[in-house]
Amino acid sequence: MKRILVIAIPALAIMLSMIPLHGKPQEQTGKASRSQLDSFMEMKLEHSKAILEGLATEDFEQIAKASQALTALSLESSWNAHTTEEYLDHSADFRRALNLVTRAAREENLDRAALGYVNMTVQCIECHRYLRVKHSGDTKP
Ligand code: HEC
């Protein structure tokens, strides 16, 4: 089990960093300007890297802090750049995964925290995949 995680986590982190997000979004995003939104979204990446670092160094304090920061971000209005039911579902799944990470970090359970991180990463990927499909106007995922 540990072996799998040791391989899966860095692999996912690398995959995540390579995910090209869709090119030019057509939608306007209300109040926040495009660049504000981008830097807001990039903060997600910073926090998720901090979780990975915490996992690698077994620093539960750092894991909990970063996952809580991510949860807080996901509750801000800029997060809801899209308001479709599916987007909100993805957001909810993402927060659920983060809650697992936070709880596991508080319990100092490295394996569960690592699994939670993998799950959270899958949610990053799934929401971005949804957005790409949505922007491309395609109906198939
Ligand atoms: C619920 C949906 C959702 C989830 C989950 C999500 N994102 Fe995003 N992400 C977005 C949206 C929306 C944008 C802005 C682009 C857009 O409007 O299509 C974005 C943009 C980004 C960008 C900026 C990309 C660019 O083009 O500059 C990064 C980096 C990013 N996300 C990283 C992450 C990471 C890392 C995670 C997981 C920890 C994550 N996202 C989870 C919805 C999501």
Backbone and ligand atoms as CSV (ligand in chain L), in Angstrom:
chain,resi,resn,atom,element,x,y,z
A,1,MET,N,N,0.839,-1.207,0.000
A,1,MET,CA,C,0.000,0.000,0.000
A,1,MET,C,C,0.875,1.258,0.000
A,2,LYS,N,N,1.807,1.298,0.961
A,2,LYS,CA,C,2.715,2.456,1.035
A,2,LYS,C,C,3.471,2.628,-0.275
A,3,ARG,N,N,3.922,1.460,-0.813
A,3,ARG,CA,C,4.670,1.472,-2.067
A,3,ARG,C,C,3.887,2.177,-3.162
A,4,ILE,N,N,2.592,1.790,-3.230
A,4,ILE,CA,C,1.739,2.363,-4.265
A,4,ILE,C,C,1.664,3.875,-4.098
A,5,LEU,N,N,1.499,4.306,-2.865
A,5,LEU,CA,C,1.374,5.750,-2.626
A,5,LEU,C,C,2.666,6.473,-2.987
A,6,VAL,N,N,3.776,5.855,-2.642
A,6,VAL,CA,C,5.060,6.487,-2.921
A,6,VAL,C,C,5.208,6.718,-4.422
A,7,ILE,N,N,4.653,5.808,-5.193
A,7,ILE,CA,C,4.726,5.972,-6.646
A,7,ILE,C,C,3.610,6.890,-7.139
A,8,ALA,N,N,2.412,6.681,-6.591
A,8,ALA,CA,C,1.244,7.384,-7.122
A,8,ALA,C,C,1.295,8.882,-6.869
A,9,ILE,N,N,1.773,9.280,-5.706
A,9,ILE,CA,C,1.707,10.701,-5.384
A,9,ILE,C,C,2.600,11.544,-6.290
A,10,PRO,N,N,3.873,11.218,-6.373
A,10,PRO,CA,C,4.688,12.035,-7.292
A,10,PRO,C,C,4.185,11.938,-8.730
A,11,ALA,N,N,3.716,10.762,-9.115
A,11,ALA,CA,C,3.224,10.610,-10.490
A,11,ALA,C,C,2.047,11.550,-10.726
A,12,LEU,N,N,1.142,11.584,-9.761
A,12,LEU,CA,C,-0.017,12.463,-9.913
A,12,LEU,C,C,0.402,13.930,-9.916
A,13,ALA,N,N,1.353,14.229,-9.044
A,13,ALA,CA,C,1.801,15.623,-8.969
A,13,ALA,C,C,2.395,16.048,-10.306
A,14,ILE,N,N,3.139,15.150,-10.910
A,14,ILE,CA,C,3.756,15.471,-12.197
A,14,ILE,C,C,2.680,15.601,-13.275
A,15,MET,N,N,1.748,14.648,-13.256
A,15,MET,CA,C,0.654,14.704,-14.233
A,15,MET,C,C,-0.096,16.020,-14.113
A,16,LEU,N,N,-0.346,16.389,-12.859
A,16,LEU,CA,C,-1.120,17.594,-12.615
A,16,LEU,C,C,-0.401,18.814,-13.170
A,17,SER,N,N,0.917,18.841,-12.967
A,17,SER,CA,C,1.648,20.023,-13.404
A,17,SER,C,C,1.697,20.086,-14.928
A,18,MET,N,N,1.396,18.961,-15.573
A,18,MET,CA,C,1.467,18.968,-17.037
A,18,MET,C,C,0.118,19.196,-17.704
A,19,ILE,N,N,-0.931,19.191,-16.880
A,19,ILE,CA,C,-2.254,19.321,-17.475
A,19,ILE,C,C,-2.394,20.678,-18.142
A,20,PRO,N,N,-2.595,20.663,-19.432
A,20,PRO,CA,C,-2.849,21.940,-20.072
A,20,PRO,C,C,-4.317,22.288,-19.861
A,21,LEU,N,N,-4.553,23.431,-19.349
A,21,LEU,CA,C,-5.952,23.827,-19.213
A,21,LEU,C,C,-6.401,24.320,-20.580
A,22,HIS,N,N,-7.680,24.387,-20.762
A,22,HIS,CA,C,-8.201,24.854,-22.034
A,22,HIS,C,C,-7.594,26.193,-22.396
A,23,GLY,N,N,-7.539,26.474,-23.674
A,23,GLY,CA,C,-6.908,27.700,-24.134
A,23,GLY,C,C,-7.642,28.957,-23.727
A,24,LYS,N,N,-8.410,29.471,-24.612
A,24,LYS,CA,C,-9.036,30.757,-24.327
A,24,LYS,C,C,-10.477,30.570,-23.875
A,25,PRO,N,N,-10.707,30.852,-22.613
A,25,PRO,CA,C,-12.078,30.732,-22.139
A,25,PRO,C,C,-12.940,31.822,-22.773
A,26,GLN,N,N,-14.115,31.437,-23.200
A,26,GLN,CA,C,-14.964,32.429,-23.857
A,26,GLN,C,C,-15.794,33.218,-22.854
A,27,GLU,N,N,-15.959,32.594,-21.694
A,27,GLU,CA,C,-16.867,33.195,-20.744
A,27,GLU,C,C,-16.254,34.362,-20.004
A,28,GLN,N,N,-17.001,35.372,-19.782
A,28,GLN,CA,C,-16.526,36.425,-18.913
A,28,GLN,C,C,-16.866,36.039,-17.483
A,29,THR,N,N,-16.087,36.527,-16.553
A,29,THR,CA,C,-16.226,36.005,-15.204
A,29,THR,C,C,-16.704,37.042,-14.199
A,30,GLY,N,N,-17.615,37.873,-14.626
A,30,GLY,CA,C,-18.212,38.794,-13.678
A,30,GLY,C,C,-17.206,39.810,-13.169
A,31,LYS,N,N,-17.155,39.971,-11.852
A,31,LYS,CA,C,-16.354,41.019,-11.232
A,31,LYS,C,C,-14.854,40.852,-11.458
A,32,ALA,N,N,-14.360,39.683,-11.096
A,32,ALA,CA,C,-12.913,39.476,-11.136
A,32,ALA,C,C,-12.400,39.505,-12.568
A,33,SER,N,N,-11.301,40.222,-12.785
A,33,SER,CA,C,-10.724,40.239,-14.127
A,33,SER,C,C,-10.027,38.912,-14.372
A,34,ARG,N,N,-9.744,38.673,-15.648
A,34,ARG,CA,C,-9.116,37.405,-16.024
A,34,ARG,C,C,-7.816,37.158,-15.239
A,35,SER,N,N,-6.949,38.181,-15.159
A,35,SER,CA,C,-5.650,37.941,-14.527
A,35,SER,C,C,-5.793,37.755,-13.026
A,36,GLN,N,N,-6.751,38.449,-12.429
A,36,GLN,CA,C,-7.001,38.237,-10.998
A,36,GLN,C,C,-7.429,36.812,-10.759
A,37,LEU,N,N,-8.295,36.357,-11.639
A,37,LEU,CA,C,-8.800,34.996,-11.488
A,37,LEU,C,C,-7.665,33.999,-11.659
A,38,ASP,N,N,-6.803,34.249,-12.634
A,38,ASP,CA,C,-5.686,33.336,-12.856
A,38,ASP,C,C,-4.787,33.249,-11.634
A,39,SER,N,N,-4.464,34.396,-11.021
A,39,SER,CA,C,-3.551,34.315,-9.878
A,39,SER,C,C,-4.270,33.680,-8.697
A,40,PHE,N,N,-5.562,33.910,-8.609
A,40,PHE,CA,C,-6.343,33.233,-7.575
A,40,PHE,C,C,-6.246,31.722,-7.769
A,41,MET,N,N,-6.421,31.297,-9.016
A,41,MET,CA,C,-6.392,29.871,-9.302
A,41,MET,C,C,-4.988,29.293,-9.095
A,42,GLU,N,N,-3.982,30.107,-9.382
A,42,GLU,CA,C,-2.621,29.602,-9.187
A,42,GLU,C,C,-2.293,29.394,-7.711
A,43,MET,N,N,-2.980,30.130,-6.852
A,43,MET,CA,C,-2.787,29.920,-5.412
A,43,MET,C,C,-3.168,28.496,-5.016
A,44,LYS,N,N,-4.133,27.935,-5.756
A,44,LYS,CA,C,-4.525,26.535,-5.491
A,44,LYS,C,C,-3.323,25.627,-5.671
A,45,LEU,N,N,-2.615,25.899,-6.760
A,45,LEU,CA,C,-1.463,25.065,-7.085
A,45,LEU,C,C,-0.409,25.174,-5.978
A,46,GLU,N,N,-0.192,26.405,-5.495
A,46,GLU,CA,C,0.785,26.604,-4.417
A,46,GLU,C,C,0.385,25.825,-3.171
A,47,HIS,N,N,-0.876,25.937,-2.800
A,47,HIS,CA,C,-1.328,25.225,-1.595
A,47,HIS,C,C,-1.238,23.716,-1.782
A,48,SER,N,N,-1.571,23.248,-2.984
A,48,SER,CA,C,-1.530,21.792,-3.152
A,48,SER,C,C,-0.081,21.293,-3.167
A,49,LYS,N,N,0.836,22.124,-3.647
A,49,LYS,CA,C,2.252,21.758,-3.556
A,49,LYS,C,C,2.687,21.717,-2.090
A,50,ALA,N,N,2.137,22.649,-1.308
A,50,ALA,CA,C,2.495,22.688,0.117
A,50,ALA,C,C,1.996,21.418,0.821
A,51,ILE,N,N,0.840,20.914,0.398
A,51,ILE,CA,C,0.346,19.659,0.988
A,51,ILE,C,C,1.316,18.531,0.649
A,52,LEU,N,N,1.704,18.482,-0.624
A,52,LEU,CA,C,2.638,17.438,-1.061
A,52,LEU,C,C,3.945,17.510,-0.266
A,53,GLU,N,N,4.427,18.728,-0.067
A,53,GLU,CA,C,5.658,18.910,0.700
A,53,GLU,C,C,5.467,18.410,2.134
A,54,GLY,N,N,4.318,18.765,2.707
A,54,GLY,CA,C,4.019,18.310,4.061
A,54,GLY,C,C,3.962,16.790,4.147
A,55,LEU,N,N,3.395,16.169,3.115
A,55,LEU,CA,C,3.317,14.704,3.091
A,55,LEU,C,C,4.714,14.109,3.011
A,56,ALA,N,N,5.533,14.702,2.163
A,56,ALA,CA,C,6.873,14.162,1.950
A,56,ALA,C,C,7.737,14.305,3.196
A,57,THR,N,N,7.490,15.359,3.968
A,57,THR,CA,C,8.327,15.591,5.149
A,57,THR,C,C,7.615,15.180,6.430
A,58,GLU,N,N,6.426,14.615,6.276
A,58,GLU,CA,C,5.608,14.191,7.412
A,58,GLU,C,C,5.372,15.356,8.378
A,59,ASP,N,N,5.065,16.481,7.799
A,59,ASP,CA,C,4.787,17.673,8.598
A,59,ASP,C,C,3.265,17.877,8.607
A,60,PHE,N,N,2.624,17.298,9.615
A,60,PHE,CA,C,1.158,17.308,9.657
A,60,PHE,C,C,0.583,18.705,9.797
A,61,GLU,N,N,1.329,19.532,10.503
A,61,GLU,CA,C,0.908,20.922,10.681
A,61,GLU,C,C,0.795,21.606,9.313
A,62,GLN,N,N,1.822,21.415,8.504
A,62,GLN,CA,C,1.822,22.029,7.172
A,62,GLN,C,C,0.707,21.462,6.296
A,63,ILE,N,N,0.489,20.148,6.386
A,63,ILE,CA,C,-0.568,19.524,5.585
A,63,ILE,C,C,-1.917,20.146,5.953
A,64,ALA,N,N,-2.188,20.186,7.255
A,64,ALA,CA,C,-3.487,20.690,7.715
A,64,ALA,C,C,-3.670,22.152,7.321
A,65,LYS,N,N,-2.607,22.936,7.500
A,65,LYS,CA,C,-2.681,24.369,7.179
A,65,LYS,C,C,-3.002,24.575,5.708
A,66,ALA,N,N,-2.266,23.860,4.846
A,66,ALA,CA,C,-2.439,24.055,3.407
A,66,ALA,C,C,-3.800,23.549,2.943
A,67,SER,N,N,-4.265,22.439,3.514
A,67,SER,CA,C,-5.558,21.939,3.045
A,67,SER,C,C,-6.685,22.840,3.542
A,68,GLN,N,N,-6.514,23.417,4.726
A,68,GLN,CA,C,-7.528,24.360,5.192
A,68,GLN,C,C,-7.520,25.629,4.352
A,69,ALA,N,N,-6.324,26.056,3.963
A,69,ALA,CA,C,-6.226,27.248,3.119
A,69,ALA,C,C,-6.931,26.999,1.785
A,70,LEU,N,N,-6.771,25.785,1.279
A,70,LEU,CA,C,-7.436,25.434,0.011
A,70,LEU,C,C,-8.950,25.404,0.180
A,71,THR,N,N,-9.387,24.853,1.291
A,71,THR,CA,C,-10.828,24.832,1.546
A,71,THR,C,C,-11.369,26.257,1.599
A,72,ALA,N,N,-10.620,27.129,2.296
A,72,ALA,CA,C,-11.058,28.522,2.404
A,72,ALA,C,C,-11.147,29.163,1.019
A,73,LEU,N,N,-10.131,28.893,0.183
A,73,LEU,CA,C,-10.143,29.437,-1.185
A,73,LEU,C,C,-11.391,28.994,-1.932
A,74,SER,N,N,-11.707,27.721,-1.746
A,74,SER,CA,C,-12.817,27.158,-2.518
A,74,SER,C,C,-14.164,27.704,-2.051
A,75,LEU,N,N,-14.148,28.423,-0.939
A,75,LEU,CA,C,-15.404,29.003,-0.459
A,75,LEU,C,C,-15.534,30.475,-0.847
A,76,GLU,N,N,-14.468,31.012,-1.445
A,76,GLU,CA,C,-14.526,32.426,-1.849
A,76,GLU,C,C,-15.340,32.596,-3.126
A,77,SER,N,N,-15.811,33.827,-3.311
A,77,SER,CA,C,-16.696,34.030,-4.460
A,77,SER,C,C,-15.950,33.869,-5.789
A,78,SER,N,N,-14.656,34.225,-5.825
A,78,SER,CA,C,-13.909,34.075,-7.085
A,78,SER,C,C,-13.859,32.624,-7.533
A,79,TRP,N,N,-13.963,31.732,-6.553
A,79,TRP,CA,C,-13.932,30.302,-6.898
A,79,TRP,C,C,-15.095,29.952,-7.816
A,80,ASN,N,N,-16.224,30.564,-7.534
A,80,ASN,CA,C,-17.421,30.208,-8.300
A,80,ASN,C,C,-17.508,30.979,-9.610
A,81,ALA,N,N,-16.429,30.843,-10.367
A,81,ALA,CA,C,-16.373,31.482,-11.671
A,81,ALA,C,C,-17.473,30.916,-12.571
A,82,HIS,N,N,-17.873,29.718,-12.269
A,82,HIS,CA,C,-18.938,29.073,-13.015
A,82,HIS,C,C,-20.009,28.651,-12.016
A,83,THR,N,N,-21.221,28.645,-12.452
A,83,THR,CA,C,-22.284,28.353,-11.487
A,83,THR,C,C,-23.189,27.207,-11.943
A,84,THR,N,N,-22.711,26.421,-12.898
A,84,THR,CA,C,-23.530,25.284,-13.311
A,84,THR,C,C,-23.577,24.268,-12.174
A,85,GLU,N,N,-24.610,23.455,-12.214
A,85,GLU,CA,C,-24.774,22.446,-11.176
A,85,GLU,C,C,-23.553,21.530,-11.127
A,86,GLU,N,N,-23.056,21.193,-12.320
A,86,GLU,CA,C,-21.928,20.268,-12.372
A,86,GLU,C,C,-20.666,20.885,-11.768
A,87,TYR,N,N,-20.471,22.162,-12.038
A,87,TYR,CA,C,-19.305,22.841,-11.455
A,87,TYR,C,C,-19.411,22.829,-9.931
A,88,LEU,N,N,-20.598,23.116,-9.429
A,88,LEU,CA,C,-20.794,23.128,-7.978
A,88,LEU,C,C,-20.600,21.735,-7.392
A,89,ASP,N,N,-21.007,20.722,-8.143
A,89,ASP,CA,C,-20.762,19.335,-7.718
A,89,ASP,C,C,-19.266,19.055,-7.613
A,90,HIS,N,N,-18.533,19.491,-8.637
A,90,HIS,CA,C,-17.085,19.283,-8.615
A,90,HIS,C,C,-16.467,20.006,-7.414
A,91,SER,N,N,-16.953,21.213,-7.156
A,91,SER,CA,C,-16.449,21.973,-6.011
A,91,SER,C,C,-16.708,21.224,-4.714
A,92,ALA,N,N,-17.901,20.668,-4.606
A,92,ALA,CA,C,-18.261,19.948,-3.383
A,92,ALA,C,C,-17.387,18.705,-3.204
A,93,ASP,N,N,-17.162,17.982,-4.307
A,93,ASP,CA,C,-16.285,16.792,-4.244
A,93,ASP,C,C,-14.877,17.192,-3.812
A,94,PHE,N,N,-14.430,18.297,-4.364
A,94,PHE,CA,C,-13.093,18.799,-4.054
A,94,PHE,C,C,-12.987,19.106,-2.554
A,95,ARG,N,N,-13.992,19.790,-2.036
A,95,ARG,CA,C,-13.974,20.141,-0.601
A,95,ARG,C,C,-14.045,18.900,0.278
A,96,ARG,N,N,-14.822,17.920,-0.160
A,96,ARG,CA,C,-14.904,16.677,0.621
A,96,ARG,C,C,-13.529,16.008,0.701
A,97,ALA,N,N,-12.844,15.985,-0.417
A,97,ALA,CA,C,-11.513,15.378,-0.437
A,97,ALA,C,C,-10.573,16.150,0.495
A,98,LEU,N,N,-10.689,17.481,0.451
A,98,LEU,CA,C,-9.832,18.295,1.318
A,98,LEU,C,C,-10.132,18.064,2.794
A,99,ASN,N,N,-11.412,17.896,3.097
A,99,ASN,CA,C,-11.776,17.653,4.496
A,99,ASN,C,C,-11.127,16.380,5.004
A,100,LEU,N,N,-11.061,15.379,4.127
A,100,LEU,CA,C,-10.388,14.129,4.496
A,100,LEU,C,C,-8.915,14.370,4.790
A,101,VAL,N,N,-8.286,15.171,3.949
A,101,VAL,CA,C,-6.868,15.463,4.142
A,101,VAL,C,C,-6.668,16.169,5.487
A,102,THR,N,N,-7.505,17.170,5.728
A,102,THR,CA,C,-7.364,17.932,6.972
A,102,THR,C,C,-7.557,17.029,8.186
A,103,ARG,N,N,-8.603,16.207,8.128
A,103,ARG,CA,C,-8.889,15.333,9.267
A,103,ARG,C,C,-7.729,14.350,9.487
A,104,ALA,N,N,-7.258,13.752,8.401
A,104,ALA,CA,C,-6.161,12.781,8.515
A,104,ALA,C,C,-4.910,13.450,9.074
A,105,ALA,N,N,-4.664,14.685,8.664
A,105,ALA,CA,C,-3.468,15.391,9.160
A,105,ALA,C,C,-3.607,15.648,10.654
A,106,ARG,N,N,-4.807,16.006,11.072
A,106,ARG,CA,C,-5.029,16.240,12.506
A,106,ARG,C,C,-4.836,14.957,13.298
A,107,GLU,N,N,-5.219,13.834,12.676
A,107,GLU,CA,C,-5.052,12.537,13.352
A,107,GLU,C,C,-3.638,11.991,13.154
A,108,GLU,N,N,-2.823,12.772,12.470
A,108,GLU,CA,C,-1.439,12.371,12.173
A,108,GLU,C,C,-1.384,11.007,11.479
A,109,ASN,N,N,-2.321,10.806,10.582
A,109,ASN,CA,C,-2.380,9.564,9.826
A,109,ASN,C,C,-1.861,9.837,8.403
A,110,LEU,N,N,-0.604,9.498,8.217
A,110,LEU,CA,C,0.060,9.844,6.951
A,110,LEU,C,C,-0.575,9.130,5.755
A,111,ASP,N,N,-0.911,7.853,5.939
A,111,ASP,CA,C,-1.487,7.093,4.826
A,111,ASP,C,C,-2.816,7.687,4.373
A,112,ARG,N,N,-3.659,7.987,5.326
A,112,ARG,CA,C,-4.961,8.558,4.955
A,112,ARG,C,C,-4.803,9.954,4.365
A,113,ALA,N,N,-3.867,10.698,4.896
A,113,ALA,CA,C,-3.623,12.040,4.348
A,113,ALA,C,C,-3.148,11.921,2.898
A,114,ALA,N,N,-2.274,10.934,2.671
A,114,ALA,CA,C,-1.747,10.735,1.318
A,114,ALA,C,C,-2.858,10.302,0.367
A,115,LEU,N,N,-3.699,9.394,0.842
A,115,LEU,CA,C,-4.824,8.952,0.006
A,115,LEU,C,C,-5.766,10.121,-0.280
A,116,GLY,N,N,-6.007,10.915,0.745
A,116,GLY,CA,C,-6.869,12.089,0.579
A,116,GLY,C,C,-6.289,13.043,-0.451
A,117,TYR,N,N,-4.976,13.170,-0.429
A,117,TYR,CA,C,-4.298,14.062,-1.380
A,117,TYR,C,C,-4.468,13.547,-2.810
A,118,VAL,N,N,-4.331,12.241,-2.949
A,118,VAL,CA,C,-4.518,11.648,-4.275
A,118,VAL,C,C,-5.949,11.913,-4.759
A,119,ASN,N,N,-6.887,11.704,-3.861
A,119,ASN,CA,C,-8.293,11.946,-4.187
A,119,ASN,C,C,-8.531,13.422,-4.555
A,120,MET,N,N,-7.930,14.303,-3.779
A,120,MET,CA,C,-8.060,15.733,-4.070
A,120,MET,C,C,-7.508,16.054,-5.463
A,121,THR,N,N,-6.362,15.428,-5.771
A,121,THR,CA,C,-5.727,15.677,-7.067
A,121,THR,C,C,-6.629,15.214,-8.209
A,122,VAL,N,N,-7.283,14.080,-7.976
A,122,VAL,CA,C,-8.226,13.590,-8.985
A,122,VAL,C,C,-9.340,14.627,-9.191
A,123,GLN,N,N,-9.762,15.268,-8.124
A,123,GLN,CA,C,-10.820,16.280,-8.247
A,123,GLN,C,C,-10.334,17.503,-9.030
A,124,CYS,N,N,-9.069,17.882,-8.835
A,124,CYS,CA,C,-8.494,18.979,-9.646
A,124,CYS,C,C,-8.637,18.612,-11.114
A,125,ILE,N,N,-8.201,17.398,-11.408
A,125,ILE,CA,C,-8.169,16.958,-12.796
A,125,ILE,C,C,-9.577,16.881,-13.375
A,126,GLU,N,N,-10.489,16.318,-12.583
A,126,GLU,CA,C,-11.858,16.139,-13.085
A,126,GLU,C,C,-12.551,17.478,-13.346
A,127,CYS,N,N,-12.356,18.434,-12.451
A,127,CYS,CA,C,-13.025,19.724,-12.668
A,127,CYS,C,C,-12.444,20.410,-13.896
A,128,HIS,N,N,-11.129,20.324,-14.041
A,128,HIS,CA,C,-10.512,20.957,-15.213
A,128,HIS,C,C,-10.928,20.261,-16.506
A,129,ARG,N,N,-11.102,18.962,-16.436
A,129,ARG,CA,C,-11.558,18.234,-17.616
A,129,ARG,C,C,-12.973,18.706,-17.985
A,130,TYR,N,N,-13.789,18.826,-16.958
A,130,TYR,CA,C,-15.156,19.310,-17.179
A,130,TYR,C,C,-15.131,20.687,-17.853
A,131,LEU,N,N,-14.235,21.566,-17.343
A,131,LEU,CA,C,-14.177,22.924,-17.901
A,131,LEU,C,C,-13.732,22.915,-19.354
A,132,ARG,N,N,-12.778,22.039,-19.654
A,132,ARG,CA,C,-12.308,21.965,-21.041
A,132,ARG,C,C,-13.430,21.536,-21.972
A,133,VAL,N,N,-14.169,20.548,-21.518
A,133,VAL,CA,C,-15.283,20.066,-22.326
A,133,VAL,C,C,-16.315,21.168,-22.489
A,134,LYS,N,N,-16.599,21.834,-21.399
A,134,LYS,CA,C,-17.602,22.892,-21.400
A,134,LYS,C,C,-17.181,24.012,-22.352
A,135,HIS,N,N,-15.901,24.407,-22.268
A,135,HIS,CA,C,-15.434,25.497,-23.117
A,135,HIS,C,C,-15.392,25.101,-24.582
A,136,SER,N,N,-15.107,23.823,-24.820
A,136,SER,CA,C,-15.012,23.423,-26.219
A,136,SER,C,C,-16.401,23.222,-26.825
A,137,GLY,N,N,-17.403,23.297,-25.975
A,137,GLY,CA,C,-18.765,23.156,-26.462
A,137,GLY,C,C,-19.104,21.733,-26.826
A,138,ASP,N,N,-18.204,20.845,-26.466
A,138,ASP,CA,C,-18.422,19.429,-26.725
A,138,ASP,C,C,-19.433,18.896,-25.717
A,139,THR,N,N,-20.128,17.843,-26.065
A,139,THR,CA,C,-21.060,17.302,-25.091
A,139,THR,C,C,-20.521,16.040,-24.452
A,140,LYS,N,N,-19.495,15.491,-25.101
A,140,LYS,CA,C,-18.929,14.251,-24.546
A,140,LYS,C,C,-17.693,14.540,-23.712
A,141,PRO,N,N,-17.552,13.903,-22.547
A,141,PRO,CA,C,-16.386,14.145,-21.727
A,141,PRO,C,C,-15.110,13.564,-22.349
L,1,HEC,C1,C,-14.459,22.920,-9.005
L,1,HEC,C2,C,-13.599,23.165,-10.120
L,1,HEC,C3,C,-12.110,23.252,-9.935
L,1,HEC,C4,C,-11.315,22.472,-9.149
L,1,HEC,C5,C,-11.700,21.335,-8.214
L,1,HEC,C6,C,-9.978,22.938,-9.362
L,1,HEC,N1,N,-9.959,23.957,-10.255
L,1,HEC,FE1,FE,-8.326,24.899,-10.986
L,1,HEC,N2,N,-9.481,26.099,-12.136
L,1,HEC,C7,C,-10.860,26.117,-12.111
L,1,HEC,C8,C,-11.326,27.246,-12.883
L,1,HEC,C9,C,-12.775,27.642,-13.082
L,1,HEC,C10,C,-10.179,27.886,-13.387
L,1,HEC,C11,C,-10.104,29.147,-14.244
L,1,HEC,C12,C,-10.127,28.818,-15.661
L,1,HEC,C13,C,-11.536,28.773,-16.188
L,1,HEC,O1,O,-12.330,29.631,-15.845
L,1,HEC,O2,O,-11.833,27.855,-16.936
L,1,HEC,C14,C,-9.041,27.135,-12.896
L,1,HEC,C15,C,-7.728,27.462,-13.171
L,1,HEC,C16,C,-6.642,26.889,-12.565
L,1,HEC,C17,C,-5.275,27.289,-12.785
L,1,HEC,C18,C,-4.824,28.420,-13.679
L,1,HEC,C19,C,-4.569,27.881,-15.039
L,1,HEC,C20,C,-4.260,28.905,-16.055
L,1,HEC,O3,O,-4.758,28.736,-17.168
L,1,HEC,O4,O,-3.555,29.871,-15.735
L,1,HEC,C21,C,-4.496,26.466,-12.038
L,1,HEC,C22,C,-2.973,26.474,-11.936
L,1,HEC,C23,C,-5.374,25.567,-11.333
L,1,HEC,N3,N,-6.673,25.842,-11.678
L,1,HEC,C24,C,-4.947,24.598,-10.472
L,1,HEC,C25,C,-5.786,23.763,-9.750
L,1,HEC,C26,C,-5.330,22.800,-8.789
L,1,HEC,C27,C,-3.886,22.525,-8.451
L,1,HEC,C28,C,-6.433,22.201,-8.291
L,1,HEC,C29,C,-6.513,21.157,-7.222
L,1,HEC,C30,C,-5.762,21.391,-6.022
L,1,HEC,C31,C,-7.591,22.783,-8.952
L,1,HEC,N4,N,-7.157,23.732,-9.824
L,1,HEC,C32,C,-8.883,22.389,-8.735
L,1,HEC,C33,C,-11.676,25.210,-11.485
L,1,HEC,C34,C,-11.246,24.212,-10.632
